[in-house]
Amino acid sequence: MTPGPRFHPPAGATFWPAHTAFWLGTFATTMLVVRAFGPALVDPGWFIGSRCVAGFILTAGLRALARSRGLIDRLGVSKVGLMAGGPLAGAVAMALAGTVLGDSFGGTLSSPSGAGTAPARVVLAARFVLDLLPLAAWSAAYFGTQLLRDQQQTELRAFEAETLSARNELDRLQAHISPHFLFNALNTIVACRQSPDDIETITQSLAKYLRFLLRPTTTLEPLGREIDALEDYLTIQSFRFGDRLDCRIDCDSDVRRIPVLPVMIQPLVENALKYGGLDDGRRLEVTVRAFRDRDRLVVEVGNTGRWLPAAPAGSTQTGLHTLRRRLLLHAGPAATVTTTEENGRVLVTISLPLDPQYALQPATEEATR
């Protein structure tokens, strides 16, 4: 199912309520601090309120500047520069304005002893600190959130690009495999053209197998689906090669529901038929086993014969490389494909880590079909 369009709130829908709440909270907090420690302010409400209003306007301007990418580029300022320099410049401007305007901007700051006004340098330093603290807190909260969001978006875009690339490669590899299967099956029908009964049986098996190959696929499918399709494929091949071919499939019932990559085993069986010695007139035995080994799914495809000492283009090595690449894209290095040759038999083993989420699910009719 294709996800619906995401809702994106307007640009100021969350900023302005949060911005207003921040400065109201700053006003209330500062008033509590002033009343608790009792500095000698002629009018603390006006002193603090005027600075909160100025801070509200200044920080709104910083936000507008940060959102104007063209203006930032022309000024040569980054968001980090705004986060560090904006509050500092604003605090200096507000402190100087308070010193110049005096009572009309921020009230008069008296000495703690009540013996008159404090020295000018003390007043300027106090106003600078009082102005800088809320501006720095707002800047850290706002620009910090922006920088974190930009980093997350960058990582998300990189992840989506990597996922899309992996999915495109996986689709390309699967598309490369499926026509090859179809051509081999059609050649089998041609080989049995003299027997109408055999052609009917082969056609039915081929129809079910094509339904498996040509249906819309998902990233993962129950193992049982490919096992059933593989039985149809081997039925076709048994009519083609007759007594020269002996095939056996042994799949434990509890692993049929485990999700795996589609068309994962068939290339190995095809390689066994192609390179196992049938063209030399020798009898070929092919076995397929699927079972659970503790916390891993193991699939073995074996055949009589010998491993190719040299791998020409298009040989079994190409199929194994494709399979290893698909498994790496799906499960990472935990998925392995190994090959062994002993006593006149070749064995290819796929080992995948089991996901407990699927391993513990009860089998369903759909999963085992």
Secondary structure, DSSP 8 states (H G I E B T S, - for coil): ----------TTTTHHHHHHHHHHHHHHHHHHHHHHH---BS-HHHHHHHHHHHHHHHHHHHHHHHH-HHHHHHHT--HHHHHHHHHHHHHHHHHHHHHHHTHHHH--BB-TTSSSB--HHHHHHHHHHHHHHHHHHHHHHHHHHHHHHHHHHHHHHHHHHHHHHHHHHHHHHHHHHHHHHHHHHHHHHHHTTT-HHHHHHHHHHHHHHHHHHHS---S-EEHHHHHHHHHHHHHHHHHHHGGGEEEEEEE-GGGTTSEE-TT-SHHHHHHHHHHSSGGGT--EEEEEEEEEETTEEEEEEEEES---SS--TTSHHHHHHHHHHHHHHHHGGG-EEEEEEETTEEEEEEEEE--HHHHTS---HHHH-
